Amino acid sequence: MKEKATSFDIAHIAGVSQSTVSRALNNSPLVNQETRDRVQRIARELNYKVDKNASNLRTQKSNTIALLLFEDPTSDDSMINPFFLSMLGSITRACANARYDLLVSFQNLDDDWHAEYEDSNKADGIILLGYGDYLSYRNKLSQLEEQGTHFVRWGAHDKEHPGVSIGCDNYQGGFDITEHLVKMGHRSFAFIGDAGSHAPEFMARHQGYVDALSKHGLWTEDTPQFDAISTEDSGFHAVQELLEQEALPDAIVCASDLIAMGVLKALRLSPYSVPEDVAVVGYDNIQVSGFTTPALTTVQQNTRLAGEILVNTLLKAIAKQEVHDYLMPAELIIRQSCGSDNS
């Protein structure tokens, strides 16, 4: 039996991305008319049809938004990254103001985690929160877009990504906090956090860090970088590895506050002091970052504004209004962990 054509087959023949195929088949104004016509012609030739029964956003309305979170390794039983807890409060308030109910659940990437919401009409749209492994769930997002599901996600901007994303300018945040350290007189650095395409937010923070160092002639291929997910344990073990392999740098730039807290813990058990021997900075400005010892210098992402924009953008999509990616500015929060100004 001949296999059923997929949107990836159309993308290959048309010479476009799969997400462009999905947009073209849904007559999205984000795709120019010539490309739309070409994609739709190829789809007809392949006898390709979108499974309309799979869409969770048909004519029936539930007045409910589904919020799906990644399960993250945490030091408590919540399995929710503390950065997203404050955003959850903002999303809840924004939904209440719009007279929408909020259904909160965890994502399950091993199953068709979106199908339950689509087929049962439990929700009019979906908000996706969490970092996770972007490459492992990108195809899931493509399926949602192909089926006409209204969804918005918190994440890095990428012109080829499926759907609409709301995020922070992670590149600028990484650049600004590194520039601040350089202006304070620090000259040797290490970065702790995954800098690969599986974690585009961390990758953007790392690129801003690299470019800030390069601007001042401080970046070399030997500048240490240690992969770490956003947990205290990852930061703790990365510093142990750093102390075993490298001379301690002037400053350690961490891709998240949770990583930075693990770094601070490891350094408290070493002969070195923060900030006297080494500066440490984080990213996210989670609530506890102001109560570490010393208090953590970090980059703030406005979770109140993020929650409001996520909800408002999704409601516009549900109302069939045009929606766009949105990139929020990052803000430095200067505390004691990076030392005194030496410039």
Secondary structure, DSSP 8 states (H G I E B T S, - for coil): ------HHHHHHHHTS-HHHHHHHHTT-TTS-HHHHHHHHHHHHHTT----GGG-S-SS----EEEEEE-----SSS--S-HHHHHHHHHHHHHHHHTT-EEEEEE--TTTTTTHHHHHHT--SEEEEE--S-HHHHHHHHHHHHHTT--EEEES---TTSSSEEEEE-HHHHHHHHHHHHHHTT---EEEES--STTSHHHHHHHHHHHHHHHHTT---TTS-EE---SSHHHHHHHHHHHHHHS---SEEEESSHHHHHHHHHHHHTSS--TTTT-EEE-SB--GGGGGSSS--BEEE--HHHHHHHHHHHHHHHHTT-----EEE--EEE--GGG-----
